Amino acid sequence: MNQKIKVCGLTHLNQIQQLIDLNIDFLGFIFYPKSPRFVLTHLSLEEISQIDSQSKMGVFVNESVENILEIAEKAQLNFIQLHGDETHTFIYHLREKLSDKIGIIKVVRIGNQTVEELQKTINQQSSIVNFLLFDTDSAAFGGTGKSFDWNILNKLNIPIPYFLSGGISNENANEIENLSQKPFALDINSKFEKNPGNKNLEKIKEFLLTTEHLR
């Protein structure tokens, strides 16, 4: 299956290097000032740019196109994750101005929508983004450690690869096998922390062992 792993909410350079050494596939940096994992509280754009990785993902929430472009260039990002209420038109304009080498991930936050509503959202996004990411809906735009009912994904037509996020842990990782269309990548965050932005590397190593059969 070759399932990939993303660790999001990174703030410590020494931990980032350890994750690179563990061959983590995607490194997530949150550029949302209201997040307790806001990366610019801890690292500069120059420091992020110097991280030796081709899988740096910047997470943005309702940010302007201009700011996203500036941060992407200065931090040398490889992917842009849009985690807010960005419209189809917004993403289209961003794609026009963004380097072709930078991928776009659009988050679909799952709350109380019907299957039909979710399918419509997926269909609207899939033509202009590289990946979808399914996360639990929250006022904080993610990072809650809460899972949605993953079984709803079995009722959807998902035409492009997707990341699965929202409360993934060592305890529920095996439930991913119940999905008929497996995630392209698993996005882990708050269940693998000592406190916001401070990762528990031992728990991440345990997760890699737990999910080894998926990769």
C-alpha positions as CSV (number, residue, x, y, z in Angstrom):
1,M,0.0,0.0,0.0
2,N,3.0,2.3,0.6
3,Q,1.0,4.5,3.1
4,K,2.9,7.7,3.8
5,I,3.2,9.5,7.1
6,K,2.9,13.3,7.8
7,V,3.8,14.8,11.2
8,C,2.2,18.2,11.6
9,G,2.6,21.1,14.0
10,L,6.4,21.0,14.1
11,T,8.3,23.7,16.1
12,H,11.6,22.2,17.2
13,L,14.6,21.9,14.9
14,N,16.1,19.0,16.7
15,Q,12.8,17.0,16.5
16,I,12.5,17.8,12.8
17,Q,15.9,16.4,12.1
18,Q,15.0,13.2,14.1
19,L,11.9,12.9,12.0
20,I,13.9,13.3,8.8
21,D,16.2,10.5,10.0
22,L,13.1,8.4,10.6
23,N,12.2,8.9,6.9
24,I,8.9,10.7,7.8
25,D,7.3,11.6,4.4
26,F,5.8,15.0,5.1
27,L,6.7,17.7,7.6
28,G,3.9,20.1,8.6
29,F,4.4,23.7,9.7
30,I,1.4,25.7,10.9
31,F,1.3,29.3,9.8
32,Y,-2.0,30.1,11.5
33,P,-1.3,32.7,14.3
34,K,-4.2,31.5,16.5
35,S,-2.8,27.9,16.6
36,P,-0.9,26.8,19.7
37,R,1.5,25.3,17.2
38,F,2.1,28.5,15.2
39,V,5.6,27.9,13.9
40,L,6.8,31.5,13.6
41,T,6.6,31.7,17.4
42,H,9.5,29.2,17.4
43,L,11.3,29.3,14.0
44,S,12.0,31.9,11.4
45,L,11.2,31.5,7.7
46,E,14.9,31.3,7.0
47,E,15.4,28.5,9.5
48,I,12.5,26.6,7.9
49,S,14.0,27.2,4.4
50,Q,17.3,25.6,5.6
51,I,15.7,22.3,6.7
52,D,17.0,19.7,4.3
53,S,13.7,18.2,3.1
54,Q,11.6,18.2,-0.1
55,S,8.4,17.6,1.8
56,K,7.8,20.8,3.8
57,M,4.1,21.5,4.0
58,G,2.8,24.9,5.1
59,V,-0.6,24.9,6.8
60,F,-2.7,28.1,6.2
61,V,-6.2,29.1,7.4
62,N,-8.0,31.8,5.5
63,E,-4.7,33.6,4.6
64,S,-4.3,36.0,1.7
65,V,-2.8,34.7,-1.6
66,E,0.0,37.3,-1.2
67,N,1.0,36.1,2.2
68,I,0.9,32.5,1.2
69,L,3.1,33.2,-1.8
70,E,5.6,35.2,0.3
71,I,5.9,32.6,3.0
72,A,6.1,29.7,0.5
73,E,9.0,31.4,-1.2
74,K,10.9,32.5,1.9
75,A,10.4,29.2,3.8
76,Q,11.0,27.1,0.6
77,L,7.8,25.2,1.0
78,N,7.0,22.2,-1.1
79,F,3.3,22.0,-0.4
80,I,0.5,24.3,0.7
81,Q,-2.3,23.0,2.9
82,L,-5.4,25.1,2.9
83,H,-7.3,24.4,6.2
84,G,-9.8,27.2,6.2
85,D,-12.8,28.2,4.2
86,E,-10.9,28.9,1.0
87,T,-13.2,29.0,-2.0
88,H,-12.8,27.4,-5.4
89,T,-12.0,30.9,-6.9
90,F,-9.4,31.5,-4.2
91,I,-7.6,28.2,-4.9
92,Y,-7.7,28.9,-8.6
93,H,-6.0,32.3,-8.2
94,L,-3.4,30.7,-5.8
95,R,-2.7,28.0,-8.3
96,E,-2.2,30.5,-11.1
97,K,0.5,32.4,-9.1
98,L,2.1,29.5,-7.2
99,S,5.1,27.7,-8.6
100,D,4.1,24.5,-10.5
101,K,6.6,22.6,-8.3
102,I,4.4,23.3,-5.2
103,G,1.5,21.0,-4.5
104,I,-1.8,22.1,-3.0
105,I,-3.8,20.2,-0.4
106,K,-7.4,21.2,0.4
107,V,-8.8,20.2,3.7
108,V,-12.4,19.0,3.9
109,R,-13.5,19.4,7.5
110,I,-16.1,16.7,8.4
111,G,-18.8,17.5,10.9
112,N,-22.5,17.1,10.5
113,Q,-22.7,17.2,6.7
114,T,-24.6,14.7,4.7
115,V,-22.8,12.3,2.3
116,E,-24.3,14.3,-0.5
117,E,-22.9,17.6,0.8
118,L,-19.5,16.1,1.3
119,Q,-19.5,14.6,-2.2
120,K,-20.4,18.0,-3.7
121,T,-17.5,19.6,-1.8
122,I,-15.1,16.9,-3.0
123,N,-16.2,17.3,-6.6
124,Q,-15.7,21.1,-6.5
125,Q,-12.1,20.8,-5.2
126,S,-10.7,17.8,-7.0
127,S,-10.0,19.4,-10.3
128,I,-7.6,22.1,-9.1
129,V,-5.8,20.5,-6.1
130,N,-3.3,17.7,-5.9
131,F,-4.6,16.1,-2.7
132,L,-7.6,16.3,-0.3
133,L,-7.2,16.0,3.5
134,F,-10.1,14.9,5.7
135,D,-10.1,16.3,9.2
136,T,-12.5,16.7,12.1
137,D,-14.4,20.0,11.9
138,S,-13.7,22.4,14.8
139,A,-13.7,26.1,15.5
140,A,-10.0,25.8,16.0
141,F,-9.5,24.5,12.5
142,G,-7.9,21.2,13.5
143,G,-5.5,20.0,16.1
144,T,-8.3,18.9,18.5
145,G,-7.2,15.2,18.7
146,K,-10.7,14.2,17.9
147,S,-11.7,11.7,15.2
148,F,-14.7,11.8,12.9
149,D,-16.4,8.6,11.8
150,W,-14.0,7.3,9.2
151,N,-16.6,5.0,7.8
152,I,-18.2,7.9,6.0
153,L,-15.3,7.9,3.6
154,N,-16.5,4.5,2.4
155,K,-19.7,6.2,1.1
156,L,-17.8,8.8,-0.9
157,N,-16.2,8.8,-4.4
158,I,-12.8,10.3,-3.7
159,P,-11.2,10.8,-7.2
160,I,-7.7,12.0,-6.0
161,P,-5.3,10.8,-3.3
162,Y,-6.1,12.0,0.3
163,F,-4.6,12.5,3.7
164,L,-6.4,11.2,6.7
165,S,-6.3,13.4,9.8
166,G,-8.1,14.0,13.1
167,G,-7.2,12.1,16.2
168,I,-5.1,9.3,14.6
169,S,-3.4,7.4,17.4
170,N,-1.6,4.2,18.2
171,E,-4.9,2.9,19.6
172,N,-7.1,3.5,16.5
173,A,-4.6,3.1,13.6
174,N,-5.7,-0.5,12.8
175,E,-9.2,0.9,12.0
176,I,-7.7,2.4,8.8
177,E,-7.8,-1.1,7.4
178,N,-11.6,-0.9,7.3
179,L,-11.5,1.9,4.6
180,S,-12.2,0.7,1.1
181,Q,-10.1,3.5,-0.4
182,K,-7.0,3.8,1.7
183,P,-5.4,7.2,2.5
184,F,-2.4,8.3,0.6
185,A,-1.0,9.5,3.9
186,L,-1.8,9.5,7.6
187,D,-1.5,13.0,9.2
188,I,-0.6,12.8,12.9
189,N,-0.3,15.6,15.4
190,S,-1.8,16.2,18.8
191,K,-1.9,12.5,19.9
192,F,1.9,12.4,19.6
193,E,2.9,15.4,21.7
194,K,4.1,16.2,25.2
195,N,2.5,19.7,24.8
196,P,1.5,21.7,21.7
197,G,4.4,21.6,19.1
198,N,6.6,19.5,21.3
199,K,6.5,16.0,19.8
200,N,6.8,12.7,21.6
201,L,9.4,10.9,19.4
202,E,9.0,7.6,21.2
203,K,5.2,7.6,20.5
204,I,5.9,8.4,16.8
205,K,8.4,5.5,16.6
206,E,5.8,3.2,18.1
207,F,3.3,4.5,15.5
208,L,5.7,3.7,12.7
209,L,5.9,0.1,14.0
210,T,2.1,-0.1,14.5
211,T,1.5,1.0,10.9
212,E,4.5,-0.7,9.3
213,H,2.2,-3.3,7.5
214,L,0.4,-0.4,5.8
215,R,3.6,0.9,4.2
